[in-house]
Structure formats: C-alpha cells, structure tokens
Amino acid sequence: MKKRTLVTVIPVLEREQMERIAAAAEKRGFEALFFDTEEEALPALADAEIIFGQFPSLAGKAPVLRWLCTPFAGVDPFMTPGVFASPEAVLTNSSGAYGVTISEHVVMLALEMLRRQPEYQEIVKRREWIRNLPVRSLKNSRITLLGTGDIGQETAIRLRAFGPACMTGVNRSGKNPENLFDRILRTDGLSSVLPETDILIISLPGTKDTFHLMNAERLAMLPDGALVINVGRGCVMDQKALEKELRAGRLQAALDVFETEPIPAEDSLWSCPRLLMAPHVAGNMTLPYTKERIVELFLEDFENYCAGRPLKRKIDPERGY
C-alpha cells in the first residue's frame, strides 16, 4: 500500500527536528520528504497531501493537497486568489511561535529610541564625547498595544517589569487575554486612547480591515513625542503620513515592517529623521526557540489532522488570519 506524502520545505530545520517529523509521519502512515528549495521539492508535489513549508508557489503545484502549514505567522502571500491548485486544501499558520522573539525585539527598539541610542551611535562614529542627551523611560509610560495576540501578550508580559503607568490593549473582541492589560478597548475605540499614548506598539496582521488603520488622522491624535513601533504588517501604517510626522519632528518611530519590502533604494524613508529601521527581522526563524516551537505546533496539528480533529491554527480566508 502506497504511503501518503508529507512534503517539508523549511531549510533552517535541524536534523533532530526533521527526524521527529519523519517519526510522527511514519507512525501515521505518511512518508516524510524534506527539501531545501522549491525546485528540489517540485517532483514530490504531485502526490503531496500535506505541505509544511513557507513558499506559496508550492500550493499551486500540489493538485491533491489537503493541508498546507506555513512556518510563518503572517499568511498574506497565501491569500491571493488562485494560489492553491487544490480547492480542498486548508491553510494553517504558526501563530504562537513568534511571540518571544518579536516581543524581545520590541523591547530593544523601545529602549534604543527612548535612550537615544541611534544618536549616540552617530556621536561615537564622529569620535565625539557628548553625554547629555535627554532620555525617557518605559517606567510611567502610557503604552497602547494595537493587537493582543501572541506577540501583544508576550510584549505585555515583558513591559510589565518596567513599571508602565498604564498598558491598554486594543483588539476586535474586547476580551482581556490572561488579564495581561490594565484595560481593553475594541478596535473601534482606538481613536479614544491615542491622545493619551506615549508608546504605540502595533502587531496586527495585514488584512482588508487593518489596511492603513493608522492613517494620517489617527497619527495626528498621538501626543507630541509619542513613539510608534510596528512589528506587525507594513500595510497597517500609512507610511507617507508617518514620514510626514517624523520629518515635522512631532513623532518618533521604530519600524520592522514596511508597505513595500524591500524598501526601494530611492525611497525617502531611508533618510528620514527620528526613525529606527530594521529589515523585517523581528520574527525571523533564527532564534532556536522559534524553530523548535514551529515544529511543536506543526506536530500538534498533524496529530489533529490524522485523528480527524479540527486544526487549531486554521486560517479563516474571510478574516485573513
């Protein structure tokens, strides 16, 4: 009897992790095949029932696919009509694997900006000895977290240790996960909290509902000197409106995600003042914990799939997450 096929295309996996996936597959009557590139995987896709991989093009070449699990939390590239060759295929993500690494990145960005590290680095490069730039603190700051999923929750846990004055979570449901936030507002109440926000942290997915949620009007509601950090999706921010605020000297920002990636070489954002940029690295699969968690989550849903139970991280095409 021919075994069912599980194709994995995640080059960063460790040997031990691949062995665990292979053992789980064997136990359930699957043959696990591992590839480093899309091209190498191509011959195996015709029979692939399950794909564990990050490349949307794989889905378009797998006619009998029933389930694709992406190792990323964001699923934007998979939402384009016609990506999946099989109408029976369902999509899951790896939400829950990135909270640790991205929340640490958020804390780093916040401290760098509040402690004026970009400016001090320029001072040091000039071999000057200037020590008196006024700094700010996370302590007693009014922090608003736009998005209270895994990333927002892990960020709130870490920021709590710094003693903020208030942490407000903003989400669709109005629920306070694990009571991590001092208060919760629904997304339609976002405008009410912006005037009393010193630090705005955005970790929202990119959907039709979140597109340019932070537009010029809402950015103008933030108080002078407010810090905006975006580690969700670039499309949530009206980037030109934010740049205008930064160049006017009114706001500060630290961005890990952008409306167009990579940022075009001629884009004026490269020279924008009061801005700290990172090339979408907050959630890379370079932290060992992240890779391990991705495998754990996949194996959990693999058992659900084989047992006929609902998949825990199934994406709703209408909502986009």
KADAFEN-V871921 format. One record per pair of residues at least 12 apart in sequence whose C-alpha atoms are under 8 Angstrom apart, sorted by sequence separation. I is the first residue (numbers start at 1). J is the second residue. If there is no record, write none. Layout:
BEGIN
I/J ; I/J
END
This chain:
BEGIN
169/181 ; 174/186 ; 301/313 ; 45/58 ; 49/62 ; 168/181 ; 169/182 ; 171/184 ; 173/186 ; 48/62 ; 51/65 ; 167/181 ; 168/182 ; 169/183 ; 170/184 ; 171/185 ; 172/186 ; 46/61 ; 47/62 ; 49/64 ; 50/65 ; 53/68 ; 54/69 ; 55/70 ; 167/182 ; 168/183 ; 169/184 ; 170/185 ; 171/186 ; 172/187 ; 18/34 ; 42/58 ; 45/61 ; 46/62 ; 47/63 ; 48/64 ; 49/65 ; 50/66 ; 51/67 ; 52/68 ; 53/69 ; 54/70 ; 166/182 ; 167/183 ; 168/184 ; 169/185 ; 170/186 ; 171/187 ; 38/55 ; 45/62 ; 46/63 ; 47/64 ; 48/65 ; 49/66 ; 50/67 ; 51/68 ; 52/69 ; 53/70 ; 54/71 ; 116/133 ; 168/185 ; 170/187 ; 262/279 ; 45/63 ; 46/64 ; 47/65 ; 49/67 ; 50/68 ; 51/69 ; 52/70 ; 53/71 ; 54/72 ; 75/93 ; 6/25 ; 38/57 ; 42/61 ; 50/69 ; 52/71 ; 74/93 ; 116/135 ; 239/258 ; 38/58 ; 65/85 ; 66/86 ; 73/93 ; 115/135 ; 170/190 ; 239/259 ; 255/275 ; 56/77 ; 65/86 ; 68/89 ; 70/91 ; 72/93 ; 73/94 ; 74/95 ; 114/135 ; 115/136 ; 138/159 ; 143/164 ; 148/169 ; 253/274 ; 254/275 ; 255/276 ; 256/277 ; 257/278 ; 56/78 ; 60/82 ; 62/84 ; 63/85 ; 64/86 ; 66/88 ; 67/89 ; 68/90 ; 69/91 ; 70/92 ; 71/93 ; 72/94 ; 73/95 ; 114/136 ; 115/137 ; 142/164 ; 143/165 ; 145/167 ; 147/169 ; 148/170 ; 214/236 ; 215/237 ; 216/238 ; 219/241 ; 237/259 ; 252/274 ; 253/275 ; 254/276 ; 255/277 ; 256/278 ; 257/279 ; 60/83 ; 61/84 ; 62/85 ; 63/86 ; 65/88 ; 66/89 ; 67/90 ; 68/91 ; 69/92 ; 70/93 ; 71/94 ; 72/95 ; 73/96 ; 114/137 ; 139/162 ; 140/163 ; 141/164 ; 142/165 ; 143/166 ; 144/167 ; 145/168 ; 146/169 ; 147/170 ; 148/171 ; 157/180 ; 212/235 ; 213/236 ; 214/237 ; 215/238 ; 219/242 ; 228/251 ; 234/257 ; 235/258 ; 251/274 ; 252/275 ; 253/276 ; 254/277 ; 255/278 ; 256/279 ; 257/280 ; 6/30 ; 8/32 ; 11/35 ; 59/83 ; 60/84 ; 61/85 ; 62/86 ; 64/88 ; 65/89 ; 66/90 ; 67/91 ; 68/92 ; 69/93 ; 70/94 ; 73/97 ; 114/138 ; 138/162 ; 139/163 ; 140/164 ; 141/165 ; 142/166 ; 143/167 ; 144/168 ; 145/169 ; 146/170 ; 147/171 ; 153/177 ; 156/180 ; 194/218 ; 198/222 ; 211/235 ; 212/236 ; 213/237 ; 214/238 ; 226/250 ; 227/251 ; 228/252 ; 229/253 ; 230/254 ; 231/255 ; 233/257 ; 234/258 ; 235/259 ; 254/278 ; 256/280 ; 4/29 ; 5/30 ; 6/31 ; 7/32 ; 8/33 ; 9/34 ; 10/35 ; 11/36 ; 59/84 ; 60/85 ; 67/92 ; 69/94 ; 73/98 ; 138/163 ; 139/164 ; 140/165 ; 141/166 ; 142/167 ; 143/168 ; 144/169 ; 145/170 ; 146/171 ; 156/181 ; 197/222 ; 198/223 ; 210/235 ; 211/236 ; 212/237 ; 213/238 ; 216/241 ; 220/245 ; 225/250 ; 226/251 ; 227/252 ; 228/253 ; 229/254 ; 230/255 ; 231/256 ; 232/257 ; 233/258 ; 234/259 ; 247/272 ; 249/274 ; 256/281 ; 3/29 ; 4/30 ; 5/31 ; 6/32 ; 7/33 ; 8/34 ; 9/35 ; 10/36 ; 11/37 ; 57/83 ; 59/85 ; 60/86 ; 111/137 ; 138/164 ; 139/165 ; 140/166 ; 144/170 ; 195/221 ; 196/222 ; 197/223 ; 200/226 ; 202/228 ; 206/232 ; 210/236 ; 211/237 ; 212/238 ; 215/241 ; 216/242 ; 219/245 ; 224/250 ; 225/251 ; 226/252 ; 227/253 ; 228/254 ; 229/255 ; 230/256 ; 231/257 ; 233/259 ; 234/260 ; 243/269 ; 246/272 ; 247/273 ; 256/282 ; 3/30 ; 4/31 ; 5/32 ; 6/33 ; 7/34 ; 8/35 ; 9/36 ; 56/83 ; 59/86 ; 111/138 ; 153/180 ; 191/218 ; 194/221 ; 195/222 ; 196/223 ; 198/225 ; 199/226 ; 200/227 ; 201/228 ; 202/229 ; 203/230 ; 205/232 ; 206/233 ; 224/251 ; 225/252 ; 227/254 ; 228/255 ; 230/257 ; 246/273 ; 247/274 ; 3/31 ; 5/33 ; 7/35 ; 9/37 ; 110/138 ; 194/222 ; 195/223 ; 198/226 ; 199/227 ; 200/228 ; 201/229 ; 202/230 ; 203/231 ; 204/232 ; 205/233 ; 206/234 ; 246/274 ; 9/38 ; 148/177 ; 194/223 ; 197/226 ; 198/227 ; 199/228 ; 200/229 ; 201/230 ; 202/231 ; 203/232 ; 204/233 ; 206/235 ; 243/272 ; 246/275 ; 191/221 ; 199/229 ; 201/231 ; 202/232 ; 203/233 ; 206/236 ; 205/236 ; 9/41 ; 204/236 ; 7/41 ; 7/44 ; 7/45 ; 7/48 ; 5/47 ; 6/48 ; 9/51 ; 10/52 ; 4/47 ; 5/48 ; 6/49 ; 7/50 ; 8/51 ; 9/52 ; 10/53 ; 4/48 ; 5/49 ; 6/50 ; 7/51 ; 8/52 ; 9/53 ; 10/54 ; 4/49 ; 5/50 ; 6/51 ; 7/52 ; 8/53 ; 9/54 ; 6/52 ; 7/53 ; 103/151 ; 107/155 ; 102/151 ; 103/152 ; 106/155 ; 144/193 ; 231/280 ; 144/194 ; 99/150 ; 100/151 ; 103/154 ; 104/155 ; 107/158 ; 152/203 ; 231/282 ; 98/150 ; 99/151 ; 103/155 ; 107/159 ; 151/203 ; 98/151 ; 99/152 ; 102/155 ; 144/197 ; 96/150 ; 99/153 ; 100/154 ; 104/158 ; 142/196 ; 143/197 ; 144/198 ; 146/200 ; 95/150 ; 96/151 ; 99/154 ; 100/155 ; 103/158 ; 142/197 ; 143/198 ; 144/199 ; 145/200 ; 146/201 ; 147/202 ; 148/203 ; 99/155 ; 142/198 ; 143/199 ; 144/200 ; 145/201 ; 146/202 ; 147/203 ; 141/198 ; 142/199 ; 143/200 ; 144/201 ; 145/202 ; 146/203 ; 147/204 ; 141/199 ; 143/201 ; 145/203 ; 146/204 ; 10/71 ; 106/201 ; 207/319 ; 207/320 ; 206/320 ; 207/321 ; 205/320 ; 205/321 ; 110/227 ; 110/229 ; 109/229 ; 106/229 ; 106/231 ; 102/231 ; 76/206 ; 74/205 ; 76/207 ; 74/206 ; 113/252 ; 113/254 ; 110/254 ; 109/254 ; 118/276 ; 113/276 ; 109/276 ; 105/282 ; 102/282 ; 101/282 ; 102/283 ; 101/283 ; 98/283 ; 101/287 ; 101/290 ; 100/290 ; 98/290 ; 97/290 ; 97/291 ; 97/293 ; 96/293 ; 97/294 ; 94/294 ; 97/297 ; 94/297 ; 94/298 ; 95/313 ; 92/311 ; 94/313 ; 93/313 ; 92/313 ; 93/314 ; 92/314 ; 93/315 ; 71/294 ; 91/314 ; 92/315 ; 90/314 ; 91/315 ; 90/315 ; 69/298 ; 79/317 ; 79/320 ; 76/320 ; 75/320 ; 52/298 ; 75/321 ; 74/321 ; 12/285 ; 21/295 ; 17/292 ; 24/299 ; 13/291 ; 17/295 ; 21/299 ; 28/306 ; 12/291
END
